[in-house]
Amino acid sequence: MRFIQKQAKNVAKLLTVQAPDVLLSELAEGMANDEGCLLAHFHYYPFGGFAKTASYASAVAAGNIELKTKGGFAVLDK
């Protein structure tokens, strides 16, 4: 119980939807700019549900995104 009280904000973050757009866009940029990059693929962990994650990944792969001015991107609904 003490842990939850001390870490209330961090625990609350686990209950919200988090999109990995900033991380993915920075990762893609780094991979594109580094010819010696050893990364070829990455893995999504579907904590928000498999169907939602698959839909998100499909939209990203199809390029159905809009870049944000402060970094990252938004997935467009189609």
PyMOL commands that place a pseudoatom at each C-alpha (Angstrom):
pseudoatom trace, name=CA, resn=MET, resi=1, chain=A, elem=C, hetatm=0, pos=[0.000, 0.000, 0.000]
pseudoatom trace, name=CA, resn=ARG, resi=2, chain=A, elem=C, hetatm=0, pos=[2.868, 2.410, 0.722]
pseudoatom trace, name=CA, resn=PHE, resi=3, chain=A, elem=C, hetatm=0, pos=[4.252, 1.829, -2.737]
pseudoatom trace, name=CA, resn=ILE, resi=4, chain=A, elem=C, hetatm=0, pos=[0.974, 2.863, -4.355]
pseudoatom trace, name=CA, resn=GLN, resi=5, chain=A, elem=C, hetatm=0, pos=[0.744, 5.945, -2.171]
pseudoatom trace, name=CA, resn=LYS, resi=6, chain=A, elem=C, hetatm=0, pos=[4.321, 7.019, -2.970]
pseudoatom trace, name=CA, resn=GLN, resi=7, chain=A, elem=C, hetatm=0, pos=[4.058, 6.182, -6.665]
pseudoatom trace, name=CA, resn=ALA, resi=8, chain=A, elem=C, hetatm=0, pos=[0.465, 7.263, -7.292]
pseudoatom trace, name=CA, resn=LYS, resi=9, chain=A, elem=C, hetatm=0, pos=[1.307, 9.373, -10.355]
pseudoatom trace, name=CA, resn=ASN, resi=10, chain=A, elem=C, hetatm=0, pos=[3.405, 6.615, -11.913]
pseudoatom trace, name=CA, resn=VAL, resi=11, chain=A, elem=C, hetatm=0, pos=[0.749, 3.982, -11.221]
pseudoatom trace, name=CA, resn=ALA, resi=12, chain=A, elem=C, hetatm=0, pos=[-1.902, 6.267, -12.742]
pseudoatom trace, name=CA, resn=LYS, resi=13, chain=A, elem=C, hetatm=0, pos=[0.199, 6.537, -15.925]
pseudoatom trace, name=CA, resn=LEU, resi=14, chain=A, elem=C, hetatm=0, pos=[-0.111, 2.777, -16.354]
pseudoatom trace, name=CA, resn=LEU, resi=15, chain=A, elem=C, hetatm=0, pos=[-3.875, 3.161, -16.575]
pseudoatom trace, name=CA, resn=THR, resi=16, chain=A, elem=C, hetatm=0, pos=[-3.799, 5.666, -19.428]
pseudoatom trace, name=CA, resn=VAL, resi=17, chain=A, elem=C, hetatm=0, pos=[-3.402, 5.064, -23.141]
pseudoatom trace, name=CA, resn=GLN, resi=18, chain=A, elem=C, hetatm=0, pos=[0.115, 5.799, -24.292]
pseudoatom trace, name=CA, resn=ALA, resi=19, chain=A, elem=C, hetatm=0, pos=[1.056, 6.006, -27.957]
pseudoatom trace, name=CA, resn=PRO, resi=20, chain=A, elem=C, hetatm=0, pos=[4.665, 5.281, -28.881]
pseudoatom trace, name=CA, resn=ASP, resi=21, chain=A, elem=C, hetatm=0, pos=[4.714, 7.862, -31.691]
pseudoatom trace, name=CA, resn=VAL, resi=22, chain=A, elem=C, hetatm=0, pos=[7.641, 9.944, -30.420]
pseudoatom trace, name=CA, resn=LEU, resi=23, chain=A, elem=C, hetatm=0, pos=[9.768, 6.886, -29.714]
pseudoatom trace, name=CA, resn=LEU, resi=24, chain=A, elem=C, hetatm=0, pos=[8.910, 5.304, -33.082]
pseudoatom trace, name=CA, resn=SER, resi=25, chain=A, elem=C, hetatm=0, pos=[9.608, 8.449, -35.092]
pseudoatom trace, name=CA, resn=GLU, resi=26, chain=A, elem=C, hetatm=0, pos=[12.958, 9.011, -33.349]
pseudoatom trace, name=CA, resn=LEU, resi=27, chain=A, elem=C, hetatm=0, pos=[13.855, 5.346, -33.804]
pseudoatom trace, name=CA, resn=ALA, resi=28, chain=A, elem=C, hetatm=0, pos=[12.963, 5.466, -37.513]
pseudoatom trace, name=CA, resn=GLU, resi=29, chain=A, elem=C, hetatm=0, pos=[14.995, 8.635, -37.988]
pseudoatom trace, name=CA, resn=GLY, resi=30, chain=A, elem=C, hetatm=0, pos=[17.997, 7.110, -36.232]
pseudoatom trace, name=CA, resn=MET, resi=31, chain=A, elem=C, hetatm=0, pos=[17.755, 3.923, -38.290]
pseudoatom trace, name=CA, resn=ALA, resi=32, chain=A, elem=C, hetatm=0, pos=[17.500, 5.897, -41.535]
pseudoatom trace, name=CA, resn=ASN, resi=33, chain=A, elem=C, hetatm=0, pos=[20.469, 8.123, -40.709]
pseudoatom trace, name=CA, resn=ASP, resi=34, chain=A, elem=C, hetatm=0, pos=[22.821, 5.394, -39.477]
pseudoatom trace, name=CA, resn=GLU, resi=35, chain=A, elem=C, hetatm=0, pos=[24.028, 3.105, -42.248]
pseudoatom trace, name=CA, resn=GLY, resi=36, chain=A, elem=C, hetatm=0, pos=[25.619, 0.826, -39.646]
pseudoatom trace, name=CA, resn=CYS, resi=37, chain=A, elem=C, hetatm=0, pos=[22.465, 0.501, -37.558]
pseudoatom trace, name=CA, resn=LEU, resi=38, chain=A, elem=C, hetatm=0, pos=[21.945, -3.092, -36.530]
pseudoatom trace, name=CA, resn=LEU, resi=39, chain=A, elem=C, hetatm=0, pos=[18.219, -2.687, -35.873]
pseudoatom trace, name=CA, resn=ALA, resi=40, chain=A, elem=C, hetatm=0, pos=[15.987, -4.076, -38.589]
pseudoatom trace, name=CA, resn=HIS, resi=41, chain=A, elem=C, hetatm=0, pos=[12.641, -4.492, -36.801]
pseudoatom trace, name=CA, resn=PHE, resi=42, chain=A, elem=C, hetatm=0, pos=[10.966, -3.809, -33.493]
pseudoatom trace, name=CA, resn=HIS, resi=43, chain=A, elem=C, hetatm=0, pos=[8.174, -5.346, -31.468]
pseudoatom trace, name=CA, resn=TYR, resi=44, chain=A, elem=C, hetatm=0, pos=[4.958, -3.813, -30.153]
pseudoatom trace, name=CA, resn=TYR, resi=45, chain=A, elem=C, hetatm=0, pos=[3.728, -4.939, -26.753]
pseudoatom trace, name=CA, resn=PRO, resi=46, chain=A, elem=C, hetatm=0, pos=[-0.091, -4.849, -27.050]
pseudoatom trace, name=CA, resn=PHE, resi=47, chain=A, elem=C, hetatm=0, pos=[-0.865, -3.633, -23.547]
pseudoatom trace, name=CA, resn=GLY, resi=48, chain=A, elem=C, hetatm=0, pos=[-3.854, -1.690, -24.910]
pseudoatom trace, name=CA, resn=GLY, resi=49, chain=A, elem=C, hetatm=0, pos=[-5.268, -4.795, -26.560]
pseudoatom trace, name=CA, resn=PHE, resi=50, chain=A, elem=C, hetatm=0, pos=[-4.175, -6.796, -29.567]
pseudoatom trace, name=CA, resn=ALA, resi=51, chain=A, elem=C, hetatm=0, pos=[-6.778, -5.460, -32.012]
pseudoatom trace, name=CA, resn=LYS, resi=52, chain=A, elem=C, hetatm=0, pos=[-6.049, -1.836, -31.135]
pseudoatom trace, name=CA, resn=THR, resi=53, chain=A, elem=C, hetatm=0, pos=[-2.298, -2.380, -31.427]
pseudoatom trace, name=CA, resn=ALA, resi=54, chain=A, elem=C, hetatm=0, pos=[-2.672, -4.186, -34.767]
pseudoatom trace, name=CA, resn=SER, resi=55, chain=A, elem=C, hetatm=0, pos=[-4.849, -1.373, -36.117]
pseudoatom trace, name=CA, resn=TYR, resi=56, chain=A, elem=C, hetatm=0, pos=[-2.288, 1.214, -34.957]
pseudoatom trace, name=CA, resn=ALA, resi=57, chain=A, elem=C, hetatm=0, pos=[0.635, -0.708, -36.492]
pseudoatom trace, name=CA, resn=SER, resi=58, chain=A, elem=C, hetatm=0, pos=[-1.236, -1.182, -39.785]
pseudoatom trace, name=CA, resn=ALA, resi=59, chain=A, elem=C, hetatm=0, pos=[-2.010, 2.532, -40.045]
pseudoatom trace, name=CA, resn=VAL, resi=60, chain=A, elem=C, hetatm=0, pos=[1.629, 3.409, -39.372]
pseudoatom trace, name=CA, resn=ALA, resi=61, chain=A, elem=C, hetatm=0, pos=[2.880, 0.854, -41.924]
pseudoatom trace, name=CA, resn=ALA, resi=62, chain=A, elem=C, hetatm=0, pos=[0.454, 2.223, -44.530]
pseudoatom trace, name=CA, resn=GLY, resi=63, chain=A, elem=C, hetatm=0, pos=[1.648, 5.780, -43.894]
pseudoatom trace, name=CA, resn=ASN, resi=64, chain=A, elem=C, hetatm=0, pos=[-1.706, 6.949, -42.520]
pseudoatom trace, name=CA, resn=ILE, resi=65, chain=A, elem=C, hetatm=0, pos=[-0.023, 9.397, -40.168]
pseudoatom trace, name=CA, resn=GLU, resi=66, chain=A, elem=C, hetatm=0, pos=[0.382, 13.119, -39.724]
pseudoatom trace, name=CA, resn=LEU, resi=67, chain=A, elem=C, hetatm=0, pos=[3.594, 14.540, -38.273]
pseudoatom trace, name=CA, resn=LYS, resi=68, chain=A, elem=C, hetatm=0, pos=[3.273, 16.660, -35.133]
pseudoatom trace, name=CA, resn=THR, resi=69, chain=A, elem=C, hetatm=0, pos=[5.168, 19.947, -34.841]
pseudoatom trace, name=CA, resn=LYS, resi=70, chain=A, elem=C, hetatm=0, pos=[6.731, 18.955, -31.499]
pseudoatom trace, name=CA, resn=GLY, resi=71, chain=A, elem=C, hetatm=0, pos=[7.792, 15.506, -32.675]
pseudoatom trace, name=CA, resn=GLY, resi=72, chain=A, elem=C, hetatm=0, pos=[6.059, 12.215, -33.137]
pseudoatom trace, name=CA, resn=PHE, resi=73, chain=A, elem=C, hetatm=0, pos=[2.965, 11.686, -35.220]
pseudoatom trace, name=CA, resn=ALA, resi=74, chain=A, elem=C, hetatm=0, pos=[-0.761, 11.159, -35.024]
pseudoatom trace, name=CA, resn=VAL, resi=75, chain=A, elem=C, hetatm=0, pos=[-2.462, 8.179, -36.651]
pseudoatom trace, name=CA, resn=LEU, resi=76, chain=A, elem=C, hetatm=0, pos=[-5.199, 9.275, -39.047]
pseudoatom trace, name=CA, resn=ASP, resi=77, chain=A, elem=C, hetatm=0, pos=[-8.607, 7.621, -38.854]
pseudoatom trace, name=CA, resn=LYS, resi=78, chain=A, elem=C, hetatm=0, pos=[-9.602, 6.128, -42.186]
for i in range(1, 78): cmd.bond("trace and resi %d" % i, "trace and resi %d" % (i + 1))
show_as sticks, trace
zoom trace
